Amino acid sequence: MVARTMRRIMVDIVSDTRKVLLIVNPVAGGGGHEALRQLVEARRGRAGAVYEVRVTEKSGDAFAWSRDSTADLVIAGGGDGTVMEAMSGLIVNERAIPLAIIPGGTANLLARTFGISSDPEAALETAMTGVAVTLDVGYLPRQDRFFALVAGAGWDAQLIADTTRARKDWLGRFAYVVSGVKNLFALKRSRVDLEVDGVRRSFNAHTVMIFNVGAFPSLGIDFGRGVNPHDGTLDLAVMTTASACGLARLAYQVLMRQVRNDRGITTFSASRIRITATPPLAVQVDGETIGRTPLDAEVRPGGATIIVPIAYAVANGLATAVETPGAPL
């Protein structure tokens, strides 16, 4: 069993040796990094912490800076891509450095999943006075990359691939809904061969999803409380129905938080998963398309440490009592 550890991040200690690295993506959410920098500067003026602010210029910057960081806390300001890059860097960093999030993208699924406010000032407050909890992460050995939310093959990956930047700028998160409905009418099943913790199964399926997190509040999707990012396992859902009736039944289960083994869906919990498909299916990881099957995944229990609001930690059984925070930075 994965130990459910909780420790206070005493960011409110006035100390000249306390180091905070803030990584900001100036593009995500239309910019606003200067306003965020000013918020951080205001906090720095009220305490003795040492801040470093770095603005990304290209893909990979957040990963490299987090991987090599010697800070006590890393804060990622940006969308899910920037946040996941920073988290991935900290996972391979030899030091156990926690990650805090200031959301600034289109979907902000990571922040919303953990109850982190979309308001920059409130999110910064969480970064400074929240609770550090361990988080399971998925690892894709073929691609040598991590994921925190979900990896999928099939319908979900195709709708992401079809959601253009222009459509996202126009419709925001509803751009995914438009692409999702469009792709429902083009569902085609493949022969899907699975290896789940060494056990082989075969299906005629159009979608296979690997969940670390099951609830996406901003999208109105909840696959049930059985999908827990703190339980040391990944959860797998194989969707086989391609009929309108079957899809309607699945949608009802999702809305009612009652997703279960049914005529159109089969679920598993596992530590290691291999997916192959004929013909191959499109693949996405945390909202980014990365090619086509085959797809291998394995869990890294407690692989990351993230700062969350106290309310999230208590609601998910990660803390039963939390000391009153001191004066924030």
C-alpha positions as protocol buffer text, in pm:
chain_id: "A"
residue {
  index: 1
  type: MET
  ca { x: 0 y: 0 z: 0 }
}
residue {
  index: 2
  type: VAL
  ca { x: 124 y: 347 z: -84 }
}
residue {
  index: 3
  type: ALA
  ca { x: 182 y: 549 z: 228 }
}
residue {
  index: 4
  type: ARG
  ca { x: -43 y: 851 z: 242 }
}
residue {
  index: 5
  type: THR
  ca { x: 200 y: 1109 z: 370 }
}
residue {
  index: 6
  type: MET
  ca { x: 118 y: 1469 z: 437 }
}
residue {
  index: 7
  type: ARG
  ca { x: 360 y: 1739 z: 538 }
}
residue {
  index: 8
  type: ARG
  ca { x: 322 y: 2113 z: 572 }
}
residue {
  index: 9
  type: ILE
  ca { x: 525 y: 2318 z: 328 }
}
residue {
  index: 10
  type: MET
  ca { x: 651 y: 2594 z: 550 }
}
residue {
  index: 11
  type: VAL
  ca { x: 689 y: 2853 z: 277 }
}
residue {
  index: 12
  type: ASP
  ca { x: 590 y: 3119 z: 525 }
}
residue {
  index: 13
  type: ILE
  ca { x: 924 y: 3092 z: 707 }
}
residue {
  index: 14
  type: VAL
  ca { x: 1125 y: 3411 z: 672 }
}
residue {
  index: 15
  type: SER
  ca { x: 1462 y: 3274 z: 566 }
}
residue {
  index: 16
  type: ASP
  ca { x: 1736 y: 3400 z: 336 }
}
residue {
  index: 17
  type: THR
  ca { x: 1810 y: 3039 z: 237 }
}
residue {
  index: 18
  type: ARG
  ca { x: 1455 y: 2955 z: 124 }
}
residue {
  index: 19
  type: LYS
  ca { x: 1458 y: 2925 z: -259 }
}
residue {
  index: 20
  type: VAL
  ca { x: 1158 y: 2936 z: -489 }
}
residue {
  index: 21
  type: LEU
  ca { x: 1177 y: 2884 z: -865 }
}
residue {
  index: 22
  type: LEU
  ca { x: 886 y: 3030 z: -1064 }
}
residue {
  index: 23
  type: ILE
  ca { x: 858 y: 2904 z: -1422 }
}
residue {
  index: 24
  type: VAL
  ca { x: 619 y: 3102 z: -1641 }
}
residue {
  index: 25
  type: ASN
  ca { x: 491 y: 3033 z: -1991 }
}
residue {
  index: 26
  type: PRO
  ca { x: 425 y: 3378 z: -2145 }
}
residue {
  index: 27
  type: VAL
  ca { x: 200 y: 3235 z: -2419 }
}
residue {
  index: 28
  type: ALA
  ca { x: -47 y: 3019 z: -2223 }
}
residue {
  index: 29
  type: GLY
  ca { x: -381 y: 3188 z: -2166 }
}
residue {
  index: 30
  type: GLY
  ca { x: -283 y: 3490 z: -2373 }
}
residue {
  index: 31
  type: GLY
  ca { x: 11 y: 3597 z: -2158 }
}
residue {
  index: 32
  type: GLY
  ca { x: -19 y: 3779 z: -1828 }
}
residue {
  index: 33
  type: HIS
  ca { x: 322 y: 3667 z: -1704 }
}
residue {
  index: 34
  type: GLU
  ca { x: 417 y: 4023 z: -1608 }
}
residue {
  index: 35
  type: ALA
  ca { x: 117 y: 4048 z: -1376 }
}
residue {
  index: 36
  type: LEU
  ca { x: 216 y: 3715 z: -1222 }
}
residue {
  index: 37
  type: ARG
  ca { x: 571 y: 3838 z: -1181 }
}
residue {
  index: 38
  type: GLN
  ca { x: 438 y: 4144 z: -997 }
}
residue {
  index: 39
  type: LEU
  ca { x: 237 y: 3923 z: -761 }
}
residue {
  index: 40
  type: VAL
  ca { x: 549 y: 3726 z: -679 }
}
residue {
  index: 41
  type: GLU
  ca { x: 754 y: 4043 z: -637 }
}
residue {
  index: 42
  type: ALA
  ca { x: 498 y: 4173 z: -388 }
}
residue {
  index: 43
  type: ARG
  ca { x: 533 y: 3855 z: -183 }
}
residue {
  index: 44
  type: ARG
  ca { x: 910 y: 3868 z: -201 }
}
residue {
  index: 45
  type: GLY
  ca { x: 899 y: 4214 z: -51 }
}
residue {
  index: 46
  type: ARG
  ca { x: 721 y: 4076 z: 257 }
}
residue {
  index: 47
  type: ALA
  ca { x: 963 y: 3795 z: 340 }
}
residue {
  index: 48
  type: GLY
  ca { x: 1319 y: 3680 z: 302 }
}
residue {
  index: 49
  type: ALA
  ca { x: 1269 y: 3399 z: 51 }
}
residue {
  index: 50
  type: VAL
  ca { x: 1495 y: 3395 z: -254 }
}
residue {
  index: 51
  type: TYR
  ca { x: 1294 y: 3390 z: -577 }
}
residue {
  index: 52
  type: GLU
  ca { x: 1408 y: 3315 z: -928 }
}
residue {
  index: 53
  type: VAL
  ca { x: 1166 y: 3386 z: -1213 }
}
residue {
  index: 54
  type: ARG
  ca { x: 1229 y: 3219 z: -1549 }
}
residue {
  index: 55
  type: VAL
  ca { x: 1013 y: 3269 z: -1861 }
}
residue {
  index: 56
  type: THR
  ca { x: 999 y: 2983 z: -2110 }
}
residue {
  index: 57
  type: GLU
  ca { x: 1100 y: 3044 z: -2470 }
}
residue {
  index: 58
  type: LYS
  ca { x: 1060 y: 2695 z: -2613 }
}
residue {
  index: 59
  type: SER
  ca { x: 929 y: 2349 z: -2541 }
}
residue {
  index: 60
  type: GLY
  ca { x: 1152 y: 2166 z: -2293 }
}
residue {
  index: 61
  type: ASP
  ca { x: 1258 y: 2470 z: -2091 }
}
residue {
  index: 62
  type: ALA
  ca { x: 1029 y: 2392 z: -1796 }
}
residue {
  index: 63
  type: PHE
  ca { x: 1146 y: 2031 z: -1790 }
}
residue {
  index: 64
  type: ALA
  ca { x: 1516 y: 2118 z: -1797 }
}
residue {
  index: 65
  type: TRP
  ca { x: 1492 y: 2390 z: -1533 }
}
residue {
  index: 66
  type: SER
  ca { x: 1293 y: 2168 z: -1296 }
}
residue {
  index: 67
  type: ARG
  ca { x: 1520 y: 1870 z: -1353 }
}
residue {
  index: 68
  type: ASP
  ca { x: 1827 y: 2074 z: -1260 }
}
residue {
  index: 69
  type: SER
  ca { x: 1669 y: 2287 z: -987 }
}
residue {
  index: 70
  type: THR
  ca { x: 1806 y: 2310 z: -635 }
}
residue {
  index: 71
  type: ALA
  ca { x: 1509 y: 2515 z: -513 }
}
residue {
  index: 72
  type: ASP
  ca { x: 1290 y: 2421 z: -220 }
}
residue {
  index: 73
  type: LEU
  ca { x: 973 y: 2483 z: -419 }
}
residue {
  index: 74
  type: VAL
  ca { x: 898 y: 2505 z: -792 }
}
residue {
  index: 75
  type: ILE
  ca { x: 592 y: 2697 z: -909 }
}
residue {
  index: 76
  type: ALA
  ca { x: 471 y: 2645 z: -1266 }
}
residue {
  index: 77
  type: GLY
  ca { x: 264 y: 2925 z: -1416 }
}
residue {
  index: 78
  type: GLY
  ca { x: 96 y: 2823 z: -1740 }
}
residue {
  index: 79
  type: GLY
  ca { x: -120 y: 2559 z: -1903 }
}
residue {
  index: 80
  type: ASP
  ca { x: -122 y: 2184 z: -1858 }
}
residue {
  index: 81
  type: GLY
  ca { x: 173 y: 2140 z: -2093 }
}
residue {
  index: 82
  type: THR
  ca { x: 398 y: 2372 z: -1893 }
}
residue {
  index: 83
  type: VAL
  ca { x: 284 y: 2222 z: -1563 }
}
residue {
  index: 84
  type: MET
  ca { x: 345 y: 1865 z: -1683 }
}
residue {
  index: 85
  type: GLU
  ca { x: 689 y: 1957 z: -1815 }
}
residue {
  index: 86
  type: ALA
  ca { x: 781 y: 2101 z: -1476 }
}
residue {
  index: 87
  type: MET
  ca { x: 638 y: 1800 z: -1293 }
}
residue {
  index: 88
  type: SER
  ca { x: 829 y: 1560 z: -1517 }
}
residue {
  index: 89
  type: GLY
  ca { x: 1153 y: 1742 z: -1448 }
}
residue {
  index: 90
  type: LEU
  ca { x: 1095 y: 1720 z: -1074 }
}
residue {
  index: 91
  type: ILE
  ca { x: 1018 y: 1348 z: -1095 }
}
residue {
  index: 92
  type: VAL
  ca { x: 1367 y: 1279 z: -1230 }
}
residue {
  index: 93
  type: ASN
  ca { x: 1532 y: 1542 z: -1007 }
}
residue {
  index: 94
  type: GLU
  ca { x: 1735 y: 1376 z: -733 }
}
residue {
  index: 95
  type: ARG
  ca { x: 1591 y: 1617 z: -476 }
}
residue {
  index: 96
  type: ALA
  ca { x: 1233 y: 1576 z: -352 }
}
residue {
  index: 97
  type: ILE
  ca { x: 1103 y: 1917 z: -461 }
}
residue {
  index: 98
  type: PRO
  ca { x: 728 y: 1986 z: -449 }
}
residue {
  index: 99
  type: LEU
  ca { x: 542 y: 2151 z: -738 }
}
residue {
  index: 100
  type: ALA
  ca { x: 283 y: 2427 z: -707 }
}
residue {
  index: 101
  type: ILE
  ca { x: 56 y: 2538 z: -991 }
}
residue {
  index: 102
  type: ILE
  ca { x: -68 y: 2877 z: -1106 }
}
residue {
  index: 103
  type: PRO
  ca { x: -301 y: 2789 z: -1397 }
}
residue {
  index: 104
  type: GLY
  ca { x: -285 y: 2998 z: -1712 }
}
residue {
  index: 105
  type: GLY
  ca { x: -392 y: 2777 z: -2003 }
}
residue {
  index: 106
  type: THR
  ca { x: -712 y: 2688 z: -2189 }
}
residue {
  index: 107
  type: ALA
  ca { x: -823 y: 2377 z: -2001 }
}
residue {
  index: 108
  type: ASN
  ca { x: -612 y: 2379 z: -1680 }
}
residue {
  index: 109
  type: LEU
  ca { x: -722 y: 2024 z: -1607 }
}
residue {
  index: 110
  type: LEU
  ca { x: -443 y: 1956 z: -1358 }
}
residue {
  index: 111
  type: ALA
  ca { x: -521 y: 2263 z: -1149 }
}
residue {
  index: 112
  type: ARG
  ca { x: -896 y: 2208 z: -1155 }
}
residue {
  index: 113
  type: THR
  ca { x: -860 y: 1841 z: -1066 }
}
residue {
  index: 114
  type: PHE
  ca { x: -682 y: 1933 z: -743 }
}
residue {
  index: 115
  type: GLY
  ca { x: -908 y: 2225 z: -654 }
}
residue {
  index: 116
  type: ILE
  ca { x: -657 y: 2497 z: -736 }
}
residue {
  index: 117
  type: SER
  ca { x: -819 y: 2830 z: -817 }
}
residue {
  index: 118
  type: SER
  ca { x: -794 y: 2981 z: -1166 }
}
residue {
  index: 119
  type: ASP
  ca { x: -739 y: 3320 z: -1002 }
}
residue {
  index: 120
  type: PRO
  ca { x: -360 y: 3381 z: -1000 }
}
residue {
  index: 121
  type: GLU
  ca { x: -355 y: 3548 z: -659 }
}
residue {
  index: 122
  type: ALA
  ca { x: -560 y: 3271 z: -498 }
}
residue {
  index: 123
  type: ALA
  ca { x: -346 y: 3004 z: -667 }
}
residue {
  index: 124
  type: LEU
  ca { x: -31 y: 3174 z: -540 }
}
residue {
  index: 125
  type: GLU
  ca { x: -182 y: 3173 z: -192 }
}
residue {
  index: 126
  type: THR
  ca { x: -230 y: 2795 z: -222 }
}
residue {
  index: 127
  type: ALA
  ca { x: 130 y: 2760 z: -340 }
}
residue {
  index: 128
  type: MET
  ca { x: 248 y: 2936 z: -26 }
}
residue {
  index: 129
  type: THR
  ca { x: 14 y: 2792 z: 238 }
}
residue {
  index: 130
  type: GLY
  ca { x: -113 y: 2465 z: 94 }
}
residue {
  index: 131
  type: VAL
  ca { x: -30 y: 2103 z: 170 }
}
residue {
  index: 132
  type: ALA
  ca { x: 221 y: 1880 z: -8 }
}
residue {
  index: 133
  type: VAL
  ca { x: 81 y: 1540 z: -102 }
}
residue {
  index: 134
  type: THR
  ca { x: 229 y: 1255 z: -302 }
}
residue {
  index: 135
  type: LEU
  ca { x: 72 y: 1186 z: -640 }
}
residue {
  index: 136
  type: ASP
  ca { x: 87 y: 870 z: -852 }
}
residue {
  index: 137
  type: VAL
  ca { x: 207 y: 928 z: -1207 }
}
residue {
  index: 138
  type: GLY
  ca { x: 195 y: 715 z: -1519 }
}
residue {
  index: 139
  type: TYR
  ca { x: 508 y: 645 z: -1720 }
}
residue {
  index: 140
  type: LEU
  ca { x: 527 y: 559 z: -2092 }
}
residue {
  index: 141
  type: PRO
  ca { x: 856 y: 372 z: -2149 }
}
residue {
  index: 142
  type: ARG
  ca { x: 836 y: 384 z: -2530 }
}
residue {
  index: 143
  type: GLN
  ca { x: 814 y: 763 z: -2525 }
}
residue {
  index: 144
  type: ASP
  ca { x: 1011 y: 811 z: -2200 }
}
residue {
  index: 145
  type: ARG
  ca { x: 752 y: 1052 z: -2062 }
}
residue {
  index: 146
  type: PHE
  ca { x: 520 y: 1083 z: -1765 }
}
residue {
  index: 147
  type: PHE
  ca { x: 150 y: 1165 z: -1735 }
}
residue {
  index: 148
  type: ALA
  ca { x: -57 y: 1280 z: -1442 }
}
residue {
  index: 149
  type: LEU
  ca { x: -415 y: 1258 z: -1571 }
}
residue {
  index: 150
  type: VAL
  ca { x: -492 y: 1021 z: -1855 }
}
residue {
  index: 151
  type: ALA
  ca { x: -348 y: 849 z: -2159 }
}
residue {
  index: 152
  type: GLY
  ca { x: -577 y: 719 z: -2428 }
}
residue {
  index: 153
  type: ALA
  ca { x: -601 y: 552 z: -2765 }
}
residue {
  index: 154
  type: GLY
  ca { x: -892 y: 605 z: -3002 }
}
residue {
  index: 155
  type: TRP
  ca { x: -1178 y: 853 z: -2984 }
}
residue {
  index: 156
  type: ASP
  ca { x: -1031 y: 1079 z: -2716 }
}
residue {
  index: 157
  type: ALA
  ca { x: -700 y: 1110 z: -2902 }
}
residue {
  index: 158
  type: GLN
  ca { x: -870 y: 1181 z: -3232 }
}
residue {
  index: 159
  type: LEU
  ca { x: -1087 y: 1459 z: -3090 }
}
residue {
  index: 160
  type: ILE
  ca { x: -777 y: 1622 z: -2940 }
}
residue {
  index: 161
  type: ALA
  ca { x: -594 y: 1597 z: -3272 }
}
residue {
  index: 162
  type: ASP
  ca { x: -889 y: 1763 z: -3447 }
}
residue {
  index: 163
  type: THR
  ca { x: -912 y: 2052 z: -3198 }
}
residue {
  index: 164
  type: THR
  ca { x: -715 y: 2331 z: -3362 }
}
residue {
  index: 165
  type: ARG
  ca { x: -549 y: 2622 z: -3183 }
}
residue {
  index: 166
  type: ALA
  ca { x: -781 y: 2864 z: -3365 }
}
residue {
  index: 167
  type: ARG
  ca { x: -1086 y: 2673 z: -3239 }
}
residue {
  index: 168
  type: LYS
  ca { x: -951 y: 2670 z: -2883 }
}
residue {
  index: 169
  type: ASP
  ca { x: -882 y: 3046 z: -2896 }
}
residue {
  index: 170
  type: TRP
  ca { x: -1240 y: 3100 z: -3013 }
}
residue {
  index: 171
  type: LEU
  ca { x: -1434 y: 2853 z: -2801 }
}
residue {
  index: 172
  type: GLY
  ca { x: -1201 y: 2780 z: -2509 }
}
residue {
  index: 173
  type: ARG
  ca { x: -1264 y: 2442 z: -2345 }
}
residue {
  index: 174
  type: PHE
  ca { x: -1586 y: 2399 z: -2548 }
}
residue {
  index: 175
  type: ALA
  ca { x: -1367 y: 2343 z: -2853 }
}
residue {
  index: 176
  type: TYR
  ca { x: -1309 y: 1990 z: -2724 }
}
residue {
  index: 177
  type: VAL
  ca { x: -1683 y: 1930 z: -2696 }
}
residue {
  index: 178
  type: VAL
  ca { x: -1732 y: 2033 z: -3061 }
}
residue {
  index: 179
  type: SER
  ca { x: -1455 y: 1799 z: -3179 }
}
residue {
  index: 180
  type: GLY
  ca { x: -1581 y: 1520 z: -2956 }
}
residue {
  index: 181
  type: VAL
  ca { x: -1933 y: 1528 z: -3098 }
}
residue {
  index: 182
  type: LYS
  ca { x: -1796 y: 1545 z: -3452 }
}
residue {
  index: 183
  type: ASN
  ca { x: -1581 y: 1237 z: -3398 }
}
residue {
  index: 184
  type: LEU
  ca { x: -1865 y: 1036 z: -3243 }
}
residue {
  index: 185
  type: PHE
  ca { x: -2007 y: 996 z: -3592 }
}
residue {
  index: 186
  type: ALA
  ca { x: -1681 y: 854 z: -3724 }
}
residue {
  index: 187
  type: LEU
  ca { x: -1613 y: 586 z: -3462 }
}
residue {
  index: 188
  type: LYS
  ca { x: -1455 y: 270 z: -3603 }
}
residue {
  index: 189
  type: ARG
  ca { x: -1352 y: -28 z: -3396 }
}
residue {
  index: 190
  type: SER
  ca { x: -1013 y: -198 z: -3410 }
}
residue {
  index: 191
  type: ARG
  ca { x: -897 y: -534 z: -3283 }
}
residue {
  index: 192
  type: VAL
  ca { x: -740 y: -433 z: -2954 }
}
residue {
  index: 193
  type: ASP
  ca { x: -502 y: -668 z: -2775 }
}
residue {
  index: 194
  type: LEU
  ca { x: -429 y: -585 z: -2413 }
}
residue {
  index: 195
  type: GLU
  ca { x: -174 y: -712 z: -2166 }
}
residue {
  index: 196
  type: VAL
  ca { x: -281 y: -610 z: -1815 }
}
residue {
  index: 197
  type: ASP
  ca { x: -31 y: -707 z: -1546 }
}
residue {
  index: 198
  type: GLY
  ca { x: 74 y: -1000 z: -1765 }
}
residue {
  index: 199
  type: VAL
  ca { x: -280 y: -1120 z: -1846 }
}
residue {
  index: 200
  type: ARG
  ca { x: -380 y: -1099 z: -2213 }
}
residue {
  index: 201
  type: ARG
  ca { x: -727 y: -996 z: -2335 }
}
residue {
  index: 202
  type: SER
  ca { x: -867 y: -907 z: -2679 }
}
residue {
  index: 203
  type: PHE
  ca { x: -1156 y: -676 z: -2775 }
}
residue {
  index: 204
  type: ASN
  ca { x: -1317 y: -510 z: -3073 }
}
residue {
  index: 205
  type: ALA
  ca { x: -1297 y: -155 z: -2940 }
}
residue {
  index: 206
  type: HIS
  ca { x: -1281 y: 205 z: -3055 }
}
residue {
  index: 207
  type: THR
  ca { x: -1126 y: 358 z: -2740 }
}
residue {
  index: 208
  type: VAL
  ca { x: -896 y: 250 z: -2459 }
}
residue {
  index: 209
  type: MET
  ca { x: -825 y: 497 z: -2180 }
}
residue {
  index: 210
  type: ILE
  ca { x: -574 y: 474 z: -1896 }
}
residue {
  index: 211
  type: PHE
  ca { x: -673 y: 689 z: -1600 }
}
residue {
  index: 212
  type: ASN
  ca { x: -465 y: 817 z: -1313 }
}
residue {
  index: 213
  type: VAL
  ca { x: -734 y: 1073 z: -1229 }
}
residue {
  index: 214
  type: GLY
  ca { x: -1101 y: 999 z: -1288 }
}
residue {
  index: 215
  type: ALA
  ca { x: -1273 y: 1334 z: -1225 }
}
residue {
  index: 216
  type: PHE
  ca { x: -1244 y: 1634 z: -1456 }
}
residue {
  index: 217
  type: PRO
  ca { x: -1473 y: 1898 z: -1302 }
}
residue {
  index: 218
  type: SER
  ca { x: -1421 y: 2157 z: -1575 }
}
residue {
  index: 219
  type: LEU
  ca { x: -1542 y: 1908 z: -1838 }
}
residue {
  index: 220
  type: GLY
  ca { x: -1829 y: 1768 z: -1631 }
}
residue {
  index: 221
  type: ILE
  ca { x: -1673 y: 1419 z: -1646 }
}
residue {
  index: 222
  type: ASP
  ca { x: -1637 y: 1185 z: -1351 }
}
residue {
  index: 223
  type: PHE
  ca { x: -1547 y: 816 z: -1388 }
}
residue {
  index: 224
  type: GLY
  ca { x: -1618 y: 751 z: -1022 }
}
residue {
  index: 225
  type: ARG
  ca { x: -1435 y: 762 z: -694 }
}
residue {
  index: 226
  type: GLY
  ca { x: -1267 y: 429 z: -770 }
}
residue {
  index: 227
  type: VAL
  ca { x: -1017 y: 614 z: -989 }
}
residue {
  index: 228
  type: ASN
  ca { x: -780 y: 763 z: -734 }
}
residue {
  index: 229
  type: PRO
  ca { x: -443 y: 930 z: -807 }
}
residue {
  index: 230
  type: HIS
  ca { x: -317 y: 831 z: -462 }
}
residue {
  index: 231
  type: ASP
  ca { x: -386 y: 454 z: -459 }
}
residue {
  index: 232
  type: GLY
  ca { x: -75 y: 324 z: -637 }
}
residue {
  index: 233
  type: THR
  ca { x: -255 y: 189 z: -947 }
}
residue {
  index: 234
  type: LEU
  ca { x: -378 y: 298 z: -1290 }
}
residue {
  index: 235
  type: ASP
  ca { x: -733 y: 234 z: -1411 }
}
residue {
  index: 236
  type: LEU
  ca { x: -814 y: 112 z: -1760 }
}
residue {
  index: 237
  type: ALA
  ca { x: -1142 y: 148 z: -1951 }
}
residue {
  index: 238
  type: VAL
  ca { x: -1205 y: -36 z: -2280 }
}
residue {
  index: 239
  type: MET
  ca { x: -1498 y: 105 z: -2478 }
}
residue {
  index: 240
  type: THR
  ca { x: -1645 y: -132 z: -2734 }
}
residue {
  index: 241
  type: THR
  ca { x: -1988 y: 5 z: -2822 }
}
residue {
  index: 242
  type: ALA
  ca { x: -2022 y: 212 z: -3138 }
}
residue {
  index: 243
  type: SER
  ca { x: -2403 y: 239 z: -3140 }
}
residue {
  index: 244
  type: ALA
  ca { x: -2593 y: 553 z: -3049 }
}
residue {
  index: 245
  type: CYS
  ca { x: -2773 y: 365 z: -2771 }
}
residue {
  index: 246
  type: GLY
  ca { x: -2447 y: 235 z: -2627 }
}
residue {
  index: 247
  type: LEU
  ca { x: -2286 y: 578 z: -2634 }
}
residue {
  index: 248
  type: ALA
  ca { x: -2589 y: 730 z: -2464 }
}
residue {
  index: 249
  type: ARG
  ca { x: -2566 y: 466 z: -2189 }
}
residue {
  index: 250
  type: LEU
  ca { x: -2197 y: 540 z: -2137 }
}
residue {
  index: 251
  type: ALA
  ca { x: -2264 y: 914 z: -2122 }
}
residue {
  index: 252
  type: TYR
  ca { x: -2531 y: 853 z: -1857 }
}
residue {
  index: 253
  type: GLN
  ca { x: -2289 y: 647 z: -1647 }
}
residue {
  index: 254
  type: VAL
  ca { x: -2027 y: 920 z: -1665 }
}
residue {
  index: 255
  type: LEU
  ca { x: -2274 y: 1191 z: -1565 }
}
residue {
  index: 256
  type: MET
  ca { x: -2408 y: 980 z: -1277 }
}
residue {
  index: 257
  type: ARG
  ca { x: -2057 y: 876 z: -1165 }
}
residue {
  index: 258
  type: GLN
  ca { x: -2149 y: 511 z: -1207 }
}
residue {
  index: 259
  type: VAL
  ca { x: -1902 y: 392 z: -1472 }
}
residue {
  index: 260
  type: ARG
  ca { x: -1874 y: 14 z: -1440 }
}
residue {
  index: 261
  type: ASN
  ca { x: -1830 y: -304 z: -1640 }
}
residue {
  index: 262
  type: ASP
  ca { x: -2118 y: -309 z: -1885 }
}
residue {
  index: 263
  type: ARG
  ca { x: -2203 y: -425 z: -2235 }
}
residue {
  index: 264
  type: GLY
  ca { x: -2009 y: -134 z: -2380 }
}
residue {
  index: 265
  type: ILE
  ca { x: -1727 y: -85 z: -2130 }
}
residue {
  index: 266
  type: THR
  ca { x: -1481 y: -306 z: -1944 }
}
residue {
  index: 267
  type: THR
  ca { x: -1263 y: -172 z: -1663 }
}
residue {
  index: 268
  type: PHE
  ca { x: -945 y: -290 z: -1491 }
}
residue {
  index: 269
  type: SER
  ca { x: -700 y: -167 z: -1229 }
}
residue {
  index: 270
  type: ALA
  ca { x: -338 y: -241 z: -1307 }
}
residue {
  index: 271
  type: SER
  ca { x: 25 y: -151 z: -1257 }
}
residue {
  index: 272
  type: ARG
  ca { x: 143 y: -232 z: -1612 }
}
residue {
  index: 273
  type: ILE
  ca { x: -54 y: -208 z: -1937 }
}
residue {
  index: 274
  type: ARG
  ca { x: 28 y: -276 z: -2302 }
}
residue {
  index: 275
  type: ILE
  ca { x: -212 y: -177 z: -2583 }
}
residue {
  index: 276
  type: THR
  ca { x: -182 y: -285 z: -2945 }
}
residue {
  index: 277
  type: ALA
  ca { x: -448 y: -235 z: -3212 }
}
residue {
  index: 278
  type: THR
  ca { x: -519 y: -337 z: -3572 }
}
residue {
  index: 279
  type: PRO
  ca { x: -563 y: -97 z: -3740 }
}
residue {
  index: 280
  type: PRO
  ca { x: -362 y: 130 z: -3506 }
}
residue {
  index: 281
  type: LEU
  ca { x: -541 y: 390 z: -3294 }
}
residue {
  index: 282
  type: ALA
  ca { x: -438 y: 753 z: -3237 }
}
residue {
  index: 283
  type: VAL
  ca { x: -278 y: 813 z: -2894 }
}
residue {
  index: 284
  type: GLN
  ca { x: -293 y: 1110 z: -2659 }
}
residue {
  index: 285
  type: VAL
  ca { x: -126 y: 1181 z: -2326 }
}
residue {
  index: 286
  type: ASP
  ca { x: -265 y: 1449 z: -2093 }
}
residue {
  index: 287
  type: GLY
  ca { x: -428 y: 1621 z: -2387 }
}
residue {
  index: 288
  type: GLU
  ca { x: -137 y: 1601 z: -2632 }
}
residue {
  index: 289
  type: THR
  ca { x: -136 y: 1366 z: -2931 }
}
residue {
  index: 290
  type: ILE
  ca { x: 182 y: 1160 z: -2960 }
}
residue {
  index: 291
  type: GLY
  ca { x: 128 y: 923 z: -3251 }
}
residue {
  index: 292
  type: ARG
  ca { x: -45 y: 584 z: -3269 }
}
residue {
  index: 293
  type: THR
  ca { x: -51 y: 251 z: -3088 }
}
residue {
  index: 294
  type: PRO
  ca { x: 121 y: 43 z: -2957 }
}
residue {
  index: 295
  type: LEU
  ca { x: 111 y: 207 z: -2616 }
}
residue {
  index: 296
  type: ASP
  ca { x: 280 y: 81 z: -2298 }
}
residue {
  index: 297
  type: ALA
  ca { x: 214 y: 235 z: -1955 }
}
residue {
  index: 298
  type: GLU
  ca { x: 315 y: 168 z: -1596 }
}
residue {
  index: 299
  type: VAL
  ca { x: 244 y: 341 z: -1267 }
}
residue {
  index: 300
  type: ARG
  ca { x: 500 y: 518 z: -1049 }
}
residue {
  index: 301
  type: PRO
  ca { x: 329 y: 520 z: -708 }
}
residue {
  index: 302
  type: GLY
  ca { x: 383 y: 849 z: -526 }
}
residue {
  index: 303
  type: GLY
  ca { x: 612 y: 959 z: -807 }
}
residue {
  index: 304
  type: ALA
  ca { x: 544 y: 1331 z: -772 }
}
residue {
  index: 305
  type: THR
  ca { x: 476 y: 1576 z: -490 }
}
residue {
  index: 306
  type: ILE
  ca { x: 225 y: 1855 z: -548 }
}
residue {
  index: 307
  type: ILE
  ca { x: 95 y: 2144 z: -341 }
}
residue {
  index: 308
  type: VAL
  ca { x: -284 y: 2129 z: -304 }
}
residue {
  index: 309
  type: PRO
  ca { x: -540 y: 2327 z: -106 }
}
residue {
  index: 310
  type: ILE
  ca { x: -597 y: 2203 z: 246 }
}
residue {
  index: 311
  type: ALA
  ca { x: -961 y: 2128 z: 156 }
}
residue {
  index: 312
  type: TYR
  ca { x: -853 y: 1883 z: -118 }
}
residue {
  index: 313
  type: ALA
  ca { x: -616 y: 1699 z: 116 }
}
residue {
  index: 314
  type: VAL
  ca { x: -882 y: 1658 z: 384 }
}
residue {
  index: 315
  type: ALA
  ca { x: -1160 y: 1559 z: 139 }
}
residue {
  index: 316
  type: ASN
  ca { x: -942 y: 1285 z: -11 }
}
residue {
  index: 317
  type: GLY
  ca { x: -824 y: 1138 z: 318 }
}
residue {
  index: 318
  type: LEU
  ca { x: -468 y: 1265 z: 276 }
}
residue {
  index: 319
  type: ALA
  ca { x: -486 y: 1472 z: 591 }
}
residue {
  index: 320
  type: THR
  ca { x: -711 y: 1461 z: 897 }
}
residue {
  index: 321
  type: ALA
  ca { x: -581 y: 1770 z: 1069 }
}
residue {
  index: 322
  type: VAL
  ca { x: -366 y: 2055 z: 945 }
}
residue {
  index: 323
  type: GLU
  ca { x: -195 y: 2312 z: 1153 }
}
residue {
  index: 324
  type: THR
  ca { x: -305 y: 2672 z: 1105 }
}
residue {
  index: 325
  type: PRO
  ca { x: -84 y: 2838 z: 843 }
}
residue {
  index: 326
  type: GLY
  ca { x: 134 y: 3124 z: 952 }
}
residue {
  index: 327
  type: ALA
  ca { x: 167 y: 3457 z: 780 }
}
residue {
  index: 328
  type: PRO
  ca { x: 191 y: 3399 z: 405 }
}
residue {
  index: 329
  type: LEU
  ca { x: 478 y: 3524 z: 194 }
}
